[in-house]
Amino acid sequence: MLRKAESLLWRSNQVIALSLTLCLALFAQIESSQAQSKKFNFKKKAPAKAAPAKKGEAKKDASADKLDISGLEQKYWAPKDTDFSVVQNRTYTKAKRYAATVQYGLLVNDGYSTGGGMMMTGNYFLSEREGVEVTYQTFGLVDSDQTKAFLDLATNTNALVPDHGKITEYYGVGYTFVPFYAKVSMLGKKILYLDISVTPHIGMTSYDQLTDVNSDRVRETKGKSAFTYGVDITQHLFLSKEIALRFDVRNRFFSEDVLNYRTGAKKRTKTTQTTLVGFGVTYFF
């Protein structure tokens, strides 16, 4: 019995010792944490009060220490409703210069005729954006495959030709507007400079009215002219300051009187639309 009591007392002493050890360790840990917190806890110093101004000394304006950025704002910032424009360094300029162009043009939308002719154009550019233009075109058209197929029909024993006319020339004036100027990288090797312009045109178109009133298979022609309007789309590809390649798509509209091929009498009046594609070279003076 005594031995059992001694065993219980020894175990109680062990538990008490272990509890004291744990308490001491926990207390040491808390002290260490508080010390670390105090080490890095810097109190913010109160701002020093400004010394009172001496008698006769003007009070310093606090706003004088602020940086004045109004100049920067005026230079680099603008209101949202301000229009912006791109300033581009043009390598090839046109303003206040004359230009002359020689081209060969193809008629691409006439079902009865095919062929083309020479086109000569003169320009004067008032600015990089605007200019005026005069142009003259002459054509040598022949029957298209469609017309030839009609002539070759076995039933067409009288060699009748579809009622139509063939344009022979055009001359007119236009206002040129240049909305696009661009630099294009070609295969990463060379920079190409080009512009694209739009030119509304007015002028006169001459055309031949075709007849064969004598039934001798020999066509007779009657020349006629008509007021013409249209619009051109032009692209210049600059090779140097003086020379550029020119590509045009020229659209023309005019009122055409069509004659009966056999009798020569007026058959109808129609609005004819012609589209020409031109390739040539422009020289700037």
C-alpha positions in Angstrom: 0.0 0.0 0.0 2.8 2.4 0.9 4.6 1.5 -2.3 1.5 2.3 -4.4 1.2 5.7 -2.7 4.8 6.5 -3.5 4.3 5.6 -7.1 1.3 7.9 -7.4 3.3 10.7 -5.8 6.2 10.3 -8.2 3.9 10.4 -11.2 2.2 13.6 -9.8 5.5 15.3 -9.5 6.3 14.4 -13.1 3.1 15.9 -14.4 3.6 19.0 -12.4 7.2 19.4 -13.7 6.1 18.9 -17.3 3.3 21.4 -16.8 5.7 24.0 -15.4 8.1 23.4 -18.3 5.4 23.9 -20.9 4.2 27.1 -19.1 7.8 28.5 -19.1 8.3 27.7 -22.8 5.0 29.4 -23.7 5.8 32.4 -21.6 9.2 32.7 -23.3 7.6 32.5 -26.8 5.2 35.3 -25.9 8.0 37.5 -24.6 10.0 36.9 -27.8 7.0 37.9 -30.0 6.4 41.1 -28.1 10.1 42.0 -28.4 10.0 41.5 -32.1 6.9 43.6 -32.4 8.5 46.4 -30.4 11.6 46.2 -32.5 9.8 47.0 -35.8 7.0 49.2 -34.4 8.1 52.7 -35.4 6.0 55.5 -34.2 5.2 58.2 -36.7 6.7 61.5 -35.6 4.4 64.4 -35.5 5.1 67.0 -38.1 7.2 69.8 -36.8 5.3 73.0 -36.4 6.3 75.8 -38.6 8.1 78.5 -36.8 6.1 81.7 -36.5 6.8 84.3 -39.0 9.0 87.1 -37.8 7.7 90.5 -37.7 7.9 92.2 -41.1 8.3 88.8 -42.9 5.6 87.8 -45.3 3.8 84.6 -44.6 4.9 81.9 -47.0 2.2 80.6 -49.3 1.9 76.8 -49.1 0.8 76.6 -52.8 4.2 78.0 -53.9 5.8 74.6 -53.2 3.5 72.8 -55.7 4.8 71.9 -59.1 3.2 74.0 -61.9 2.3 71.5 -64.7 -0.1 73.7 -66.6 2.5 74.1 -69.5 2.8 70.3 -69.8 -1.0 69.9 -69.8 -1.4 72.4 -72.6 1.4 70.7 -74.6 0.4 67.1 -74.3 -3.2 67.0 -73.2 -6.3 68.2 -75.0 -10.1 68.2 -74.3 -11.9 65.1 -75.4 -13.9 67.0 -78.1 -10.8 68.2 -79.8 -10.2 66.8 -83.4 -6.8 65.2 -84.0 -4.9 64.8 -87.3 -2.0 62.6 -88.2 1.1 64.4 -89.2 3.0 62.3 -91.7 6.4 62.9 -93.1 5.8 62.5 -96.8 8.8 61.2 -98.8 7.1 61.9 -102.1 5.2 65.2 -102.3 2.7 66.5 -104.9 1.7 69.9 -103.6 2.1 72.7 -106.1 3.4 70.3 -108.8 2.2 69.3 -112.3 2.0 65.8 -113.5 1.6 64.2 -116.9 0.5 60.6 -117.5 0.5 58.2 -120.5 -1.6 55.0 -120.1 -3.1 52.2 -122.0 -6.7 51.4 -121.1 -8.8 48.4 -121.6 -12.6 48.4 -121.9 -13.9 45.7 -119.5 -17.7 45.7 -119.5 -19.0 46.1 -123.1 -20.7 43.0 -124.2 -20.6 43.9 -127.9 -17.0 45.4 -128.2 -13.6 44.7 -126.9 -10.2 46.4 -127.0 -8.7 49.6 -125.6 -6.7 52.7 -126.4 -4.4 55.4 -125.3 -5.1 57.7 -122.4 -3.3 61.0 -121.7 -3.9 62.9 -118.4 -2.6 66.1 -116.9 -2.8 67.0 -113.3 -2.0 70.0 -111.1 -2.0 69.4 -107.3 -3.1 72.4 -105.3 -2.0 70.6 -102.1 -1.2 67.0 -101.0 -5.0 66.5 -100.7 -6.5 68.2 -103.7 -5.9 68.9 -107.4 -7.5 69.3 -110.8 -7.2 67.0 -113.8 -7.8 67.0 -117.6 -7.8 63.9 -119.6 -8.2 62.7 -123.2 -8.8 59.1 -124.3 -9.0 57.5 -127.7 -10.2 53.9 -128.5 -10.0 51.4 -131.2 -12.7 48.8 -130.5 -13.5 45.6 -132.4 -16.3 43.1 -132.1 -16.4 41.0 -129.0 -16.6 37.2 -129.1 -20.3 37.5 -128.4 -20.9 39.7 -131.5 -18.8 37.4 -133.6 -20.8 34.4 -132.4 -24.0 36.2 -133.5 -22.5 36.9 -136.9 -21.5 33.2 -137.3 -25.0 31.9 -136.7 -26.2 29.7 -139.6 -29.6 31.5 -139.5 -28.0 34.9 -139.8 -27.8 34.9 -143.6 -28.0 38.7 -143.8 -25.0 39.2 -141.5 -27.0 41.2 -139.1 -25.1 42.8 -136.2 -26.6 43.5 -132.8 -27.9 47.1 -132.5 -25.1 49.0 -130.6 -22.5 51.7 -130.9 -18.8 51.8 -130.3 -17.1 54.6 -128.3 -14.2 56.3 -130.0 -12.9 59.0 -127.7 -13.5 60.9 -124.4 -12.2 64.2 -123.1 -13.1 65.9 -119.8 -12.0 67.6 -116.6 -12.1 66.4 -113.0 -11.5 67.4 -109.4 -9.0 65.1 -107.6 -9.2 64.3 -103.9 -6.5 62.2 -102.3 -7.7 60.6 -99.0 -5.0 58.0 -98.7 -1.2 58.1 -98.6 0.5 54.9 -97.4 3.8 53.2 -96.8 3.8 49.4 -97.5 6.5 46.9 -96.6 7.2 44.5 -99.5 8.4 41.1 -98.2 10.2 43.0 -95.4 12.8 44.1 -97.9 11.6 47.4 -99.3 9.2 50.2 -98.4 6.7 51.2 -101.1 5.1 54.6 -101.1 1.6 55.0 -102.7 -1.5 57.1 -102.6 -5.1 56.6 -103.7 -7.3 59.3 -105.1 -10.9 59.7 -106.2 -11.7 62.0 -109.2 -15.3 62.9 -110.2 -15.3 63.8 -113.9 -17.5 65.6 -116.5 -16.8 65.6 -120.2 -17.9 64.4 -123.6 -17.9 61.0 -125.1 -17.9 60.4 -128.9 -19.2 57.1 -130.3 -20.1 55.6 -133.6 -23.6 54.5 -134.4 -23.6 51.3 -136.6 -25.9 50.7 -139.6 -26.1 48.8 -142.9 -29.0 50.2 -144.7 -27.7 49.0 -148.1 -27.6 45.4 -147.0 -24.2 45.0 -148.6 -22.5 43.8 -145.4 -20.5 47.0 -145.2 -21.1 48.9 -142.0 -21.9 52.6 -142.1 -21.1 54.7 -139.1 -22.6 57.9 -137.8 -20.5 59.8 -135.3 -22.3 61.3 -132.2 -21.3 62.9 -128.9 -23.0 62.9 -125.5 -22.4 64.6 -122.2 -20.6 62.3 -119.8 -20.1 62.1 -116.1 -18.3 59.6 -114.0 -15.7 58.9 -111.3 -12.2 57.6 -111.4 -10.2 55.7 -108.7 -6.5 56.1 -109.1 -3.4 54.7 -107.4 0.1 56.1 -107.7 3.1 53.9 -106.8 6.1 56.1 -106.4 9.5 55.0 -107.8 11.2 58.4 -107.3 10.3 62.0 -106.6 9.6 62.5 -110.4 8.3 59.1 -111.6 5.3 56.9 -110.4 3.4 54.0 -111.8 -0.3 54.8 -112.2 -3.3 52.4 -112.1 -6.8 53.6 -112.9 -10.4 52.3 -112.8 -12.5 54.8 -114.8 -16.3 54.7 -114.8 -18.3 56.7 -117.3 -22.0 57.3 -117.8 -23.6 58.8 -120.9 -26.9 58.8 -122.9 -26.6 56.8 -126.1 -28.9 56.7 -129.1 -29.0 53.2 -130.6 -30.0 52.8 -134.3 -31.7 49.9 -136.0 -28.8 48.2 -137.8 -30.8 47.4 -140.9 -32.9 50.5 -141.3 -30.8 53.2 -139.6 -33.8 54.5 -137.7 -33.4 55.5 -134.0 -34.4 52.4 -132.0 -33.9 53.5 -128.4 -32.0 55.7 -126.0 -30.2 54.1 -123.2 -27.8 55.1 -120.4 -24.4 53.4 -121.2 -21.9 52.7 -118.5 -18.3 52.0 -119.5 -15.5 50.9 -117.2 -11.9 51.2 -118.3 -8.8 49.9 -116.5 -5.6 51.9 -117.3 -2.0 51.2 -116.6 0.8 53.8 -117.2 3.5 56.0 -116.0 3.3 59.5 -114.4 6.0 62.1 -114.5 5.9 64.9 -111.8 7.4 68.3 -112.7 
